Amino acid sequence: MQDFNYHESQTADCCDNCYQSRYHLSRGLLCGYTDENVKPRNKCGLYIRQGEKKPEAEENQGELF
């Protein structure tokens, strides 16, 4: 991938944490914008951080009634 100011990232903001990236079993990490293989430690100018998943509160027997 050579567009969108693609470069090596020095922070945790990288293709591996991008909302548009996805892993393919045989092709590895793919970019959702271009459908090309990307390196996990790189990023582009269109980077969007994945939403952080908050742990759901665990229900106990008292909360059910």
C-alpha positions in Angstrom: 0.0 0.0 0.0 1.6 3.3 -1.1 -1.2 5.8 -0.7 -2.7 7.8 2.2 0.7 8.7 3.7 1.4 5.0 4.7 4.4 4.8 7.1 5.7 3.0 10.1 4.1 3.9 13.3 6.0 4.6 16.5 2.9 4.4 18.7 0.1 1.9 19.4 -1.9 3.7 16.6 -1.2 1.2 13.8 -2.9 -1.0 11.2 -3.2 -3.7 13.9 -5.6 -1.5 15.9 -7.4 0.2 13.0 -11.1 -0.1 12.6 -10.7 -0.8 8.8 -8.2 -3.7 9.2 -9.2 -7.3 9.2 -7.3 -10.6 9.3 -7.7 -13.1 6.5 -6.7 -16.7 7.2 -4.4 -17.1 4.2 -3.5 -13.4 3.3 -2.8 -12.0 6.7 -3.7 -8.4 7.7 -5.7 -6.6 5.1 -6.6 -2.9 4.8 -10.4 -2.3 4.5 -9.8 0.8 2.3 -7.6 -0.9 -0.4 -8.1 -4.6 0.3 -4.2 -4.9 0.2 -1.9 -6.6 2.6 -0.5 -4.3 5.3 2.1 -4.6 8.0 0.7 -4.6 11.5 3.1 -1.9 12.8 2.4 0.6 10.0 -0.5 3.1 9.6 -1.9 5.6 7.0 -3.5 9.0 7.2 -7.0 7.4 7.2 -6.4 5.5 10.5 -9.4 5.1 12.7 -8.8 3.6 16.2 -11.0 0.6 17.0 -13.5 1.2 19.8 -12.3 -0.1 23.1 -14.5 -2.9 24.4 -15.7 -2.3 27.9 -16.2 -5.3 30.1 -19.9 -5.9 30.6 -21.2 -6.0 34.2 -21.7 -9.6 35.4 -25.2 -10.3 36.4 -25.8 -12.2 39.6 -28.8 -14.0 41.0 -29.9 -10.9 43.0 -30.1 -8.7 39.9 -32.4 -11.0 38.1 -35.4 -10.5 40.4 
